Amino acid sequence: MIVVTGAAGFIGSCLIKRLNTEGLGPVLVVDDFTDAAKNKNLEGKAIDKQIDRFEFIKNPGQFCKPDFVFHIGARTDTTEFDTQLLHTLNTEYTTQLWNYCTQNQVPFVYASSAATYGLAENGFDDNHDEIPNLKPLNPYGQSKQDFDIWALKQTQAPPFWAGLKFFNVFGPNEYHKGRMASVVMHGTSQIKEHGFIKLFRSHIPEFRDGEQVRDFIYVMDVLDVMLYLYKTRPASAIYNLGTGQARSWNDLAKAIFKALKKPVNIEYIDIPEDIREKYQYYTEAKMQKLIKTGYDKPFTTLEEAVDDYINNYLLNGAYY
């Protein structure tokens, strides 16, 4: 039995589809299933059991004897400032699952976040010695950082574990995410409705407007890495999960226009003052640690990923 938490969400539901495609399972899914829009992500997928997240964590063993746990569930809103809620859902919940997997010798993969890197004063290195020095910019990033630090201090651990610092993941099954959905999804809507896309202008001289860069990674590549960890179980560690190749917002916008066969028309707007001082102008994952474990599959290019997402999913409202 494979357990997937956050199962109705963006990455979790895509993971279930991939497990189904590869004939892996059965799959027990865990989430808050009160959001009808999010639950559409699970339609048509092969699921053995569906358990509410709070019921599951009381005693995971009463529902199944897991062979592997993918803990993707979390409160992922970077504008959430209820620190107690974030501590409960992100830090404490993950701690409880870690302890269960340790006691029962169950391999455990959990979602961390590149939000832990903050303004990258210490770079984007997933070296364990550097992780305690990171300075997240918001309570969400701090909740992920708190667990990463806790995990690295443990002398008792699951037989295999991995924390994945997701960078800018985009792809199908994010229709329910509202303002937290990717710029690919929002940009596609803007272009279809207005003929242009809005990007933040730069407020520092080192970057031209729209030339701020991010490590964008297609969800299909994220799934490839998670299945690699499931099958090979390399050294237990916290791993970055981006492409290792930063691209600009202008590049992303141009890829969207190309996929839609529309002329490029970008409008630059000011970064809101309340987030301007905390805005990241550059993110790029150092991927050497994962690659050194033997992972050698090339990542999808930004242009190929955007084209696949828009033309095979967004334009016809399809799910993965």
C-alpha positions as CSV (number, residue, x, y, z in Angstrom):
1,M,0.0,0.0,0.0
2,I,1.3,3.4,-1.0
3,V,0.0,6.4,1.0
4,V,-0.2,9.8,-0.7
5,T,-1.2,12.8,1.5
6,G,-2.3,16.0,-0.1
7,A,-3.8,13.6,-2.6
8,A,-6.5,15.9,-4.0
9,G,-4.0,18.7,-4.6
10,F,-1.9,19.7,-7.6
11,I,1.2,17.5,-7.1
12,G,-0.5,14.8,-5.1
13,S,-3.1,14.1,-7.7
14,C,-0.6,14.0,-10.5
15,L,1.5,11.6,-8.4
16,I,-1.5,9.2,-8.1
17,K,-2.0,9.3,-11.8
18,R,1.6,8.4,-12.4
19,L,1.4,5.6,-9.8
20,N,-1.7,4.3,-11.6
21,T,0.0,4.5,-15.0
22,E,3.0,2.5,-13.7
23,G,0.8,-0.1,-12.0
24,L,2.1,0.8,-8.5
25,G,-0.1,0.5,-5.5
26,P,-2.8,0.0,-4.2
27,V,-3.0,3.7,-3.2
28,L,-4.5,5.1,0.0
29,V,-5.2,8.8,-0.3
30,V,-5.3,11.4,2.5
31,D,-6.5,15.0,2.4
32,D,-9.2,17.4,3.4
33,F,-11.8,16.4,0.9
34,T,-14.3,19.2,1.6
35,D,-13.3,21.2,-1.5
36,A,-15.4,20.0,-4.4
37,A,-13.2,21.9,-7.0
38,K,-10.0,20.2,-5.7
39,N,-11.7,16.8,-5.5
40,K,-12.1,16.9,-9.3
41,N,-8.4,16.1,-9.5
42,L,-9.1,12.6,-8.2
43,E,-11.8,11.7,-10.7
44,G,-11.0,8.6,-12.8
45,K,-8.0,7.6,-10.7
46,A,-7.6,4.2,-9.1
47,I,-7.8,4.6,-5.3
48,D,-8.1,1.9,-2.7
49,K,-9.1,4.0,0.3
50,Q,-9.8,7.7,1.0
51,I,-9.2,9.0,4.5
52,D,-9.6,12.5,6.1
53,R,-6.2,13.9,7.0
54,F,-7.0,14.4,10.7
55,E,-8.5,10.9,11.0
56,F,-5.5,9.4,9.4
57,I,-2.9,11.0,11.6
58,K,-4.6,9.8,14.8
59,N,-3.5,6.2,14.0
60,P,-2.2,5.6,10.4
61,G,-1.9,1.8,11.1
62,Q,-5.6,1.3,11.6
63,F,-6.2,2.1,7.9
64,C,-3.4,0.1,6.3
65,K,0.1,-1.2,6.7
66,P,1.9,1.2,4.4
67,D,4.9,0.1,2.3
68,F,5.7,3.7,1.4
69,V,4.5,7.2,2.3
70,F,4.6,10.3,0.0
71,H,3.7,13.2,2.3
72,I,2.8,16.0,-0.2
73,G,0.0,17.5,1.9
74,A,0.6,21.0,3.4
75,R,-0.9,24.4,3.8
76,T,1.0,25.9,0.8
77,D,-0.4,29.5,0.8
78,T,2.7,31.8,1.0
79,T,0.5,34.7,2.2
80,E,-0.9,32.7,5.2
81,F,0.2,34.4,8.4
82,D,-1.5,32.1,10.9
83,T,1.7,30.7,12.3
84,Q,-0.1,28.2,14.6
85,L,-2.1,26.8,11.6
86,L,1.1,26.4,9.6
87,H,2.9,24.8,12.5
88,T,0.0,22.3,13.0
89,L,-0.5,21.4,9.3
90,N,3.1,21.6,8.1
91,T,5.6,21.1,10.9
92,E,3.7,19.1,13.5
93,Y,1.8,16.8,11.1
94,T,5.0,16.0,9.2
95,T,6.7,15.2,12.5
96,Q,3.9,12.8,13.5
97,L,4.2,11.0,10.1
98,W,8.0,10.8,10.4
99,N,7.6,9.2,13.8
100,Y,5.1,6.7,12.6
101,C,7.3,5.8,9.6
102,T,10.3,5.5,11.9
103,Q,8.6,3.2,14.4
104,N,7.1,1.0,11.6
105,Q,10.1,1.1,9.2
106,V,8.2,2.7,6.3
107,P,10.1,4.7,3.7
108,F,9.1,8.4,3.7
109,V,9.3,11.2,1.1
110,Y,8.0,14.6,2.2
111,A,7.5,18.0,0.5
112,S,9.8,20.8,1.7
113,S,10.1,24.0,-0.3
114,A,12.5,26.4,-2.0
115,A,10.7,29.1,0.0
116,T,13.1,28.0,2.8
117,Y,15.9,29.8,0.9
118,G,14.4,33.3,1.4
119,L,16.5,36.0,-0.3
120,A,19.2,33.4,-0.8
121,E,21.8,35.1,1.3
122,N,23.3,31.7,1.6
123,G,22.6,30.5,-1.9
124,F,20.5,27.6,-3.0
125,D,22.7,24.7,-1.8
126,D,21.0,21.7,-0.3
127,N,24.1,20.8,1.7
128,H,22.8,19.8,5.1
129,D,25.4,22.0,6.8
130,E,23.9,25.0,5.2
131,I,20.2,24.4,5.9
132,P,20.2,25.7,9.5
133,N,21.4,29.0,8.2
134,L,18.5,29.7,5.8
135,K,16.2,32.6,6.4
136,P,12.7,32.1,4.9
137,L,10.8,35.3,4.1
138,N,7.3,34.1,5.2
139,P,5.6,31.9,7.8
140,Y,5.0,29.2,5.2
141,G,8.7,28.9,4.4
142,Q,9.5,29.0,8.1
143,S,7.2,26.1,8.8
144,K,9.0,24.0,6.1
145,Q,12.4,25.1,7.4
146,D,11.4,24.2,11.0
147,F,10.7,20.6,10.0
148,D,13.9,20.3,7.8
149,I,16.0,21.3,10.8
150,W,14.2,19.0,13.1
151,A,14.6,16.1,10.7
152,L,18.3,16.6,10.4
153,K,18.7,16.4,14.2
154,Q,17.0,13.0,14.5
155,T,19.0,10.0,15.4
156,Q,16.0,7.7,14.7
157,A,14.6,7.9,11.2
158,P,12.6,5.9,8.6
159,P,14.7,3.3,6.7
160,F,14.7,5.7,3.7
161,W,13.6,9.3,3.7
162,A,13.9,12.3,1.5
163,G,12.8,15.9,1.8
164,L,12.2,17.6,-1.5
165,K,12.7,21.4,-1.8
166,F,10.2,22.1,-4.7
167,F,11.1,25.2,-6.7
168,N,8.5,26.7,-9.1
169,V,6.4,23.7,-10.1
170,F,3.7,24.2,-12.7
171,G,1.5,21.9,-14.7
172,P,-2.0,20.3,-14.9
173,N,-4.4,19.8,-12.0
174,E,-4.0,23.3,-10.5
175,Y,-7.3,24.7,-11.6
176,H,-8.5,24.9,-7.9
177,K,-5.5,27.0,-6.7
178,G,-6.9,30.4,-7.4
179,R,-4.3,33.1,-6.9
180,M,-1.7,30.5,-5.9
181,A,-1.8,28.9,-9.4
182,S,1.2,29.2,-11.7
183,V,1.8,32.2,-14.0
184,V,1.4,29.8,-16.9
185,M,-2.3,29.3,-15.9
186,H,-3.0,32.9,-15.1
187,G,-1.0,34.2,-18.0
188,T,-2.9,31.9,-20.4
189,S,-6.2,33.3,-19.1
190,Q,-5.0,36.9,-19.4
191,I,-3.8,36.5,-23.0
192,K,-7.0,34.8,-24.1
193,E,-9.1,37.5,-22.5
194,H,-7.0,40.7,-23.0
195,G,-4.3,39.8,-25.5
196,F,-1.5,40.7,-23.0
197,I,0.2,39.3,-19.9
198,K,1.2,41.3,-16.8
199,L,4.6,40.8,-15.2
200,F,6.4,42.7,-12.4
201,R,8.8,45.3,-13.4
202,S,12.2,45.4,-11.7
203,H,12.9,47.8,-8.8
204,I,16.6,47.3,-8.7
205,P,19.2,48.2,-11.3
206,E,20.8,44.7,-11.6
207,F,17.7,43.4,-13.4
208,R,15.7,44.7,-16.4
209,D,11.9,44.5,-16.3
210,G,10.8,40.9,-16.5
211,E,14.4,39.6,-16.4
212,Q,14.0,38.4,-12.8
213,V,14.6,34.6,-12.9
214,R,13.1,31.5,-11.4
215,D,13.9,27.8,-11.6
216,F,10.6,26.6,-13.3
217,I,10.1,22.9,-13.2
218,Y,7.3,20.9,-15.0
219,V,5.3,18.7,-12.7
220,M,6.0,15.7,-14.9
221,D,9.7,16.0,-14.1
222,V,8.8,16.2,-10.4
223,L,6.9,12.9,-10.8
224,D,9.9,11.4,-12.5
225,V,12.1,12.2,-9.5
226,M,9.6,11.0,-6.9
227,L,9.3,7.6,-8.8
228,Y,13.1,7.4,-9.0
229,L,13.3,7.8,-5.2
230,Y,10.5,5.2,-4.7
231,K,12.3,2.7,-6.9
232,T,16.0,3.2,-6.1
233,R,16.0,4.7,-2.5
234,P,19.4,6.4,-2.7
235,A,21.0,8.1,0.4
236,S,18.5,9.6,2.7
237,A,18.7,13.4,2.5
238,I,17.0,16.7,1.8
239,Y,17.2,17.3,-2.0
240,N,16.6,20.3,-4.2
241,L,14.0,19.7,-6.9
242,G,14.3,22.2,-9.7
243,T,15.9,22.0,-13.1
244,G,19.1,23.7,-12.1
245,Q,18.5,26.2,-15.0
246,A,17.0,29.6,-14.1
247,R,14.9,31.3,-16.7
248,S,13.4,34.8,-16.8
249,W,9.7,35.7,-16.5
250,N,10.1,37.2,-20.0
251,D,11.2,33.8,-21.2
252,L,8.1,32.2,-19.6
253,A,5.8,34.8,-21.0
254,K,7.2,34.4,-24.5
255,A,6.8,30.6,-24.2
256,I,3.1,31.1,-23.3
257,F,2.5,33.4,-26.3
258,K,4.2,30.9,-28.6
259,A,2.1,28.0,-27.3
260,L,-1.0,30.1,-27.9
261,K,0.2,31.3,-31.3
262,K,-0.2,34.9,-30.3
263,P,2.1,37.9,-30.7
264,V,4.1,38.8,-27.6
265,N,2.5,41.6,-25.6
266,I,3.9,42.1,-22.1
267,E,2.7,44.8,-19.7
268,Y,5.0,45.6,-16.7
269,I,3.4,46.6,-13.4
270,D,4.9,47.7,-10.1
271,I,5.6,45.1,-7.5
272,P,3.2,45.9,-4.6
273,E,5.0,47.8,-1.9
274,D,4.0,45.3,0.8
275,I,6.1,42.5,-0.8
276,R,8.7,44.6,-2.7
277,E,11.4,44.2,-0.1
278,K,10.9,40.5,0.1
279,Y,10.7,39.8,-3.6
280,Q,13.1,37.2,-5.0
281,Y,14.9,38.3,-8.1
282,Y,16.7,35.0,-8.6
283,T,16.2,31.4,-7.7
284,E,18.2,28.4,-9.2
285,A,18.4,25.0,-7.6
286,K,21.8,23.3,-7.2
287,M,21.0,19.8,-8.4
288,Q,24.3,18.1,-8.0
289,K,23.3,16.1,-4.9
290,L,20.4,14.4,-6.7
291,I,22.4,13.9,-9.9
292,K,25.2,12.3,-7.9
293,T,22.8,9.6,-6.7
294,G,22.4,8.4,-10.3
295,Y,19.5,10.4,-11.4
296,D,20.3,11.2,-15.1
297,K,17.0,11.9,-16.8
298,P,17.1,15.3,-18.6
299,F,14.5,17.9,-17.4
300,T,11.9,19.2,-19.9
301,T,12.8,22.5,-21.4
302,L,10.6,25.5,-20.3
303,E,9.3,25.9,-23.9
304,E,8.3,22.2,-24.3
305,A,6.7,22.1,-20.8
306,V,4.7,25.3,-21.3
307,D,3.5,24.0,-24.8
308,D,2.5,20.6,-23.4
309,Y,0.7,22.1,-20.4
310,I,-1.3,24.7,-22.4
311,N,-2.2,22.7,-25.5
312,N,-2.8,19.3,-23.8
313,Y,-4.5,20.5,-20.6
314,L,-5.3,24.2,-20.1
315,L,-7.0,24.9,-23.5
316,N,-9.5,22.1,-23.1
317,G,-9.7,22.0,-19.3
318,A,-8.2,18.5,-19.1
319,Y,-6.8,16.9,-16.0
320,Y,-3.8,14.6,-15.7
